[in-house]
Amino acid sequence: MLAATVSAAAALTTMGLAAQPAAAQGATPVADASAVQAGQPCTAADLGKRHPFIKSTEVTPTITHFKGWYVTEGTTGSHSVSTNTQTSISVSVGLNGNIQGSFGTEALGMVGASLGLNVQVNYSSTSSVSDTVNWNFFQPGYYGVYKGTKKVTGTYGSLNCNRIQQSDGSWALKWIEGADTGSYTTYTTLEEGAVRCEDKVPANSIMAKAKGLLDCGSPAATAKHPAGPVPSAKADQAKHDADNAATAAKAAQSMKTTQAAKPATRAALNCQPAVYKIDVPGKPLNWSAPLLANDGIRLRESTFFSAHLDNWRLCNVTERNGVIEASLWNWGNGGCATIPANIANQEQAYLTTATCGEDDLQRFYIYRDVPGSTKIGLQNKYTGSMMGHDRYADGELIRQYSSGRQDGTGTYTLTQV
């Protein structure tokens, strides 16, 4: 425990108050004035990019670790208390719970700036921190020793570059609210402390949440008791509830993963008659479907021997607010472009083809340049990530990038053949 925190604890407990938790470290985030805004102009190089915006936020004081502790006459002073885990909070943004891509980091940075809080912007979990609290107790009494944080949850959307028809009938490229949304979870710096039943604490604070676990009206709160841990039915029930919730969440995630991994049922596609190549603008390489089942879609040059593996049709096409949604059917192997379910939550997961099915992993949003240009950007409906390639080279895999390729290599050309 930091000396400053111990000193603060001593001063407050002397006055009959519990010590205030340590403040979150670091400066208050400042909103980025240069952040992309809906309605701002963009360029064709932005068609394969994506930026987050925050739709809603909710901040909830949460106790992550707790232990009832009794301090008797003659046992005041420093105690090292091993607490029990009450709630586990893990950072997540959409499917990408490990925050591998820049989209998640950017989104969480916006959350922190909008709330004036220092939140975790990389993957972490409160269950991975030490459960030990070292505290200096200056008065005997019945204490709740705790660690806690502010859990921050909410929803986000994405801004994508797409063509917009203006009031005078002309067209322009602008950042618009994209079709995909998702939820996020993060938390502020962990605070620790000790609180007694008689302490006056701020409402809806982390300390108030800890006091609520003390069972202040129970016999344990007033009975004589040896120094050390005190059984607390309320805290035990809270832990039981938290364990049940964690088990249910794991079961739901396991079911979702299992369902996503099931082979897709072959679906009847309504494909448009036009056949396209998906080219790198001004370059000879274009998307070519794999010959081998475990391979991915790669950049290849079209030749006489391409066997239509570089030919694509748009199927089951819909359009909303100027954004096309379609399945990409390959003429050469009869499969549909997809992100493999077992790696769908990974940054730079490769694109491949599979049996066409009713599956959002096989659905893509297509963002278009102004009429007269065939440049496009492609976004997977299920993952929200944009398609792109790491380098321009024959045989290079097409992959997903949470924010797209910021150098413009996520912009392709839909060329009718």
C-alpha positions in Angstrom: 0.0 0.0 0.0 1.4 3.4 -0.8 2.5 5.5 2.2 0.2 8.4 1.1 -2.8 6.1 1.1 -1.9 4.8 4.6 -1.5 8.3 5.9 -4.9 9.3 4.5 -6.4 6.2 6.1 -4.9 7.1 9.5 -6.3 10.7 9.3 -9.8 9.7 8.3 -10.2 6.7 10.7 -9.0 8.9 13.5 -12.1 11.0 12.8 -14.3 7.9 12.8 -14.4 7.6 9.0 -13.1 4.9 6.7 -10.2 5.7 4.5 -11.1 7.0 1.0 -10.0 4.7 -1.8 -6.9 5.7 -3.8 -7.6 7.9 -6.8 -7.1 6.5 -10.3 -3.7 7.5 -11.5 -3.0 9.4 -14.7 -4.3 12.6 -16.2 -7.9 13.0 -17.2 -8.2 12.0 -20.9 -8.9 14.8 -23.4 -11.2 14.3 -26.3 -9.4 14.2 -29.7 -10.5 17.2 -31.6 -9.3 15.6 -34.8 -11.5 12.5 -34.5 -13.6 11.7 -37.5 -17.2 12.9 -37.4 -20.3 11.9 -39.3 -20.9 14.1 -42.3 -17.3 15.0 -42.8 -15.8 14.5 -46.2 -13.6 11.4 -46.9 -11.7 10.1 -49.9 -11.6 6.9 -51.9 -8.6 5.8 -49.9 -11.0 5.8 -46.8 -13.4 3.3 -48.3 -11.7 0.4 -46.5 -11.4 2.2 -43.2 -13.6 2.4 -40.1 -13.7 4.5 -37.0 -15.8 4.1 -33.8 -18.2 6.4 -32.1 -19.8 5.9 -28.7 -23.6 5.6 -28.6 -24.1 5.0 -24.9 -22.2 4.7 -21.6 -23.1 3.4 -18.1 -20.8 3.6 -15.1 -21.4 1.2 -12.2 -19.3 1.1 -8.9 -18.4 -2.5 -8.5 -16.7 -4.5 -5.7 -14.2 -7.0 -7.2 -12.7 -8.4 -4.0 -14.1 -8.4 -0.4 -13.5 -9.8 3.1 -15.3 -9.1 6.4 -12.6 -8.4 9.0 -12.8 -7.9 12.7 -10.2 -5.8 14.6 -10.2 -6.1 18.4 -8.5 -4.1 21.1 -4.8 -4.7 21.0 -4.9 -5.9 17.3 -5.0 -2.5 15.6 -2.3 -1.6 13.2 -1.3 -3.1 9.9 -3.1 -6.2 8.7 -2.6 -8.1 5.4 -6.0 -9.3 4.4 -6.6 -12.0 1.7 -10.0 -11.1 0.1 -12.4 -13.2 -1.9 -13.2 -12.4 -5.5 -16.8 -11.0 -5.8 -17.0 -9.9 -9.4 -14.6 -10.4 -12.4 -14.6 -7.7 -15.0 -12.9 -8.3 -18.4 -12.2 -5.7 -21.0 -14.0 -6.4 -24.3 -15.1 -4.6 -27.5 -17.5 -6.5 -29.7 -16.2 -10.0 -30.5 -12.6 -9.0 -30.1 -12.4 -9.5 -26.3 -8.6 -9.4 -26.4 -8.5 -6.0 -28.0 -6.0 -7.0 -30.7 -7.0 -4.3 -33.2 -6.8 -0.6 -33.1 -10.6 -0.2 -33.4 -11.2 -1.4 -29.8 -8.4 0.7 -28.4 -9.8 3.8 -30.2 -13.3 3.1 -29.0 -12.3 2.7 -25.3 -10.1 5.8 -25.6 -13.2 7.7 -26.7 -15.2 6.3 -23.7 -12.6 7.5 -21.3 -12.4 10.9 -22.8 -16.2 11.4 -22.9 -16.5 10.5 -19.2 -13.3 12.1 -18.0 -12.2 8.7 -16.6 -9.0 6.7 -17.0 -10.3 3.4 -18.3 -8.5 0.3 -19.4 -7.9 0.4 -23.2 -6.1 -2.9 -23.6 -7.2 -6.4 -22.6 -7.1 -7.1 -18.9 -9.3 -8.7 -16.2 -9.8 -7.8 -12.5 -9.5 -11.5 -11.6 -5.8 -11.4 -12.5 -4.9 -8.8 -9.8 -3.7 -9.8 -6.3 -6.4 -10.3 -3.8 -4.3 -9.1 -0.9 -5.1 -5.7 0.8 -2.5 -4.3 3.2 -4.3 -1.8 5.5 -3.5 0.1 8.7 -6.4 -0.1 11.1 -6.3 2.6 13.8 -9.5 1.6 15.7 -11.1 -1.7 16.6 -14.3 -2.6 14.8 -16.1 -4.6 12.1 -14.6 -3.8 8.7 -15.2 -4.6 5.1 -11.9 -4.8 3.4 -12.3 -4.4 -0.4 -11.0 -3.7 -3.8 -13.3 -2.1 -6.3 -13.6 -0.2 -9.5 -16.0 1.6 -11.8 -17.3 -0.8 -14.4 -18.0 1.0 -17.6 -20.3 -0.5 -20.2 -22.2 0.7 -23.3 -22.7 0.5 -27.0 -20.7 1.7 -30.0 -21.2 2.2 -33.7 -18.8 2.7 -36.6 -18.3 5.5 -39.1 -17.6 4.3 -42.7 -16.8 6.2 -45.8 -19.5 5.9 -48.5 -21.1 7.9 -51.3 -23.9 10.3 -50.4 -26.2 12.1 -52.8 -26.5 15.7 -51.9 -29.5 18.0 -52.1 -28.4 19.4 -55.5 -28.3 15.8 -57.0 -24.4 15.7 -57.0 -22.5 12.9 -55.2 -19.8 13.2 -52.5 -17.9 10.8 -50.3 -18.6 11.3 -46.6 -18.3 9.5 -43.3 -21.6 7.9 -42.4 -22.9 5.8 -39.6 -22.2 2.3 -40.7 -24.5 -0.7 -40.4 -22.6 -2.5 -37.5 -22.9 -1.8 -33.8 -21.7 -3.6 -30.7 -21.1 -3.4 -27.0 -18.0 -2.8 -24.8 -16.9 -3.3 -21.2 -14.0 -1.7 -19.4 -13.2 -0.4 -16.0 -11.2 2.2 -14.1 -8.1 1.8 -11.9 -8.7 -0.5 -9.0 -9.2 1.1 -5.6 -8.8 -0.5 -2.2 -9.8 0.3 1.3 -11.7 -0.6 4.4 -15.1 0.6 5.6 -17.1 0.2 8.9 -20.8 0.0 9.5 -20.8 3.4 11.3 -18.9 5.2 8.6 -20.8 7.8 6.5 -19.9 7.3 2.9 -20.9 8.9 -0.4 -24.0 7.4 -2.0 -23.4 5.2 -5.1 -19.7 5.1 -4.5 -17.3 2.1 -4.5 -17.1 2.4 -0.7 -20.9 2.4 -0.4 -21.0 -0.8 -2.4 -18.5 -2.3 0.0 -20.4 -1.2 3.1 -23.5 -2.8 1.6 -21.7 -6.2 1.8 -21.0 -5.8 5.5 -24.4 -7.1 6.9 -24.4 -4.3 9.4 -27.6 -5.5 11.0 -26.4 -9.1 11.5 -25.1 -10.5 14.8 -21.6 -10.7 13.3 -21.5 -7.0 13.1 -22.0 -6.5 16.8 -20.9 -9.7 18.5 -17.6 -10.2 20.2 -15.3 -11.9 17.8 -11.6 -12.8 17.6 -9.4 -10.6 15.4 -9.5 -11.8 11.8 -12.0 -12.8 9.1 -15.7 -12.6 9.8 -18.3 -14.8 8.0 -20.7 -12.7 6.0 -23.8 -14.3 4.6 -24.4 -11.3 2.3 -20.9 -11.3 0.9 -21.0 -15.1 0.5 -24.3 -14.7 -1.4 -22.8 -12.0 -3.6 -19.9 -14.2 -4.4 -22.3 -17.1 -5.1 -24.3 -14.9 -7.4 -21.2 -13.7 -9.2 -19.9 -17.3 -9.7 -23.3 -18.3 -11.1 -23.3 -15.3 -13.5 -19.8 -16.1 -14.6 -20.7 -19.8 -15.2 -23.8 -18.8 -17.2 -21.7 -16.3 -19.3 -19.2 -19.0 -20.1 -21.9 -21.5 -21.1 -23.5 -18.9 -23.3 -20.2 -18.1 -25.0 -19.4 -21.8 -25.4 -22.8 -22.3 -27.1 -22.3 -19.3 -29.4 -18.9 -20.6 -30.4 -20.3 -24.1 -30.9 -23.1 -22.8 -33.0 -20.8 -20.6 -35.1 -18.5 -23.6 -35.7 -21.3 -25.8 -37.1 -21.0 -26.4 -40.9 -23.2 -23.9 -42.8 -26.4 -25.3 -44.3 -26.3 -24.9 -48.1 -28.5 -21.9 -49.1 -30.2 -21.1 -52.3 -28.6 -17.9 -53.6 -30.3 -15.2 -55.7 -27.2 -14.0 -57.5 -27.1 -11.0 -59.9 -26.0 -11.9 -63.4 -22.9 -9.6 -63.5 -19.5 -11.2 -62.9 -16.8 -9.1 -61.2 -13.1 -9.1 -60.3 -12.1 -7.5 -57.0 -9.0 -5.7 -58.0 -6.3 -3.7 -56.4 -6.8 -0.3 -58.1 -4.3 0.2 -60.9 -2.6 -3.1 -60.3 -2.9 -6.5 -62.0 -3.5 -8.5 -58.8 -7.1 -9.4 -57.6 -8.9 -11.6 -55.2 -8.7 -15.3 -56.2 -10.5 -18.1 -54.3 -8.5 -21.0 -52.9 -8.2 -24.4 -54.6 -7.5 -26.1 -51.3 -10.1 -26.3 -48.5 -7.8 -25.0 -45.8 -6.3 -22.1 -47.8 -7.5 -18.5 -48.0 -8.5 -16.0 -50.7 -5.3 -14.5 -52.1 -4.1 -11.8 -54.4 -3.4 -13.4 -57.8 -2.9 -12.2 -61.4 -5.6 -13.4 -63.8 -4.5 -15.8 -66.4 -6.0 -18.3 -68.9 -5.6 -20.9 -66.1 -7.5 -19.0 -63.4 -10.5 -21.2 -63.9 -12.9 -18.5 -62.8 -11.4 -18.5 -59.3 -11.0 -14.8 -59.7 -14.6 -14.3 -60.7 -17.3 -13.2 -58.2 -21.0 -12.6 -58.2 -23.0 -10.5 -55.7 -25.9 -12.6 -54.2 -28.9 -12.0 -52.0 -28.2 -8.3 -52.4 -30.0 -5.7 -50.2 -29.4 -2.0 -49.9 -30.0 0.3 -46.9 -29.1 4.0 -46.7 -26.9 3.6 -49.8 -24.9 0.7 -48.4 -25.0 -2.7 -50.2 -25.1 -5.9 -48.3 -24.3 -9.1 -50.2 -22.8 -12.6 -50.2 -19.8 -13.0 -52.5 -20.2 -16.2 -54.6 -17.1 -17.6 -56.4 -17.7 -18.9 -59.9 -14.6 -21.1 -59.8 -15.3 -23.2 -56.6 -18.9 -22.5 -55.9 -18.2 -21.3 -52.4 -19.0 -18.0 -50.6 -16.4 -15.7 -49.1 -16.3 -16.1 -45.3 -14.2 -15.6 -42.2 -13.6 -19.0 -40.5 -15.7 -19.2 -37.4 -12.9 -20.5 -35.2 -10.8 -17.4 -35.8 -13.5 -14.8 -36.4 -12.5 -12.9 -33.2 -8.9 -12.5 -34.3 -7.3 -9.4 -35.8 -5.9 -10.3 -39.3 -8.0 -13.5 -39.6 -7.8 -14.6 -43.2 -10.7 -14.6 -45.7 -11.6 -17.9 -47.3 -14.6 -19.6 -49.0 -17.0 -22.2 -47.6 -20.3 -23.8 -48.5 -22.8 -21.0 -48.9 -25.2 -20.7 -46.0 -27.4 -18.3 -44.0 -24.5 -17.0 -42.0 -23.5 -13.4 -41.2 -19.8 -14.5 -41.5 -20.6 -14.7 -45.3 -22.3 -11.4 -45.5 -20.4 -8.2 -46.5 -21.2 -4.5 -46.5 -20.0 -2.8 -49.6 -19.1 0.9 -49.4 -18.9 2.6 -52.8 -17.1 5.6 -54.4 -19.2 8.2 -56.2 -20.9 7.1 -59.5 -18.4 6.7 -62.3 -15.8 5.1 -60.0 -15.8 1.4 -59.2 -13.7 1.7 -56.0 -15.2 0.0 -53.0 -14.5 -1.0 -49.4 -15.7 -4.3 -47.9 -16.7 -5.0 -44.3 -17.7 -8.3 -42.7 -21.2 -8.1 -41.2 -20.5 -10.5 -38.3 -17.1 -9.2 -37.1 -17.4 -5.6 -38.3 -13.9 -5.7 -39.6 -12.7 -4.3 -42.9 -11.0 -6.4 -45.6 -7.5 -5.6 -46.7 -4.0 -7.0 -47.3 -0.8 -6.5 -45.5 1.4 -6.0 -48.5 1.0 -5.9 -52.3 2.4 -9.3 -53.5 1.3 -12.3 -55.5 -0.1 -14.9 -53.1 -0.8 -12.4 -50.3 -3.8 -13.4 -48.1 -6.9 -11.1 -47.8 -7.4 -10.5 -44.1 -9.7 -8.6 -41.7 -8.5 -5.5 -39.9 -10.7 -4.0 -37.1 -10.1 -0.4 -38.3 -9.2 -1.2 -41.9 -5.8 -0.6 -43.5 -4.9 3.0 -42.7 -2.6 3.3 -45.7 -5.5 2.8 -48.1 -4.7 -0.8 -49.1 -8.3 -1.7 -48.0 -9.7 0.0 -51.1 -10.5 -2.3 -54.0 -12.1 -2.0 -57.4 -15.2 -3.9 -58.4 -14.5 -4.5 -62.1 -17.2 -6.2 -64.2 -15.9 -8.8 -66.6 
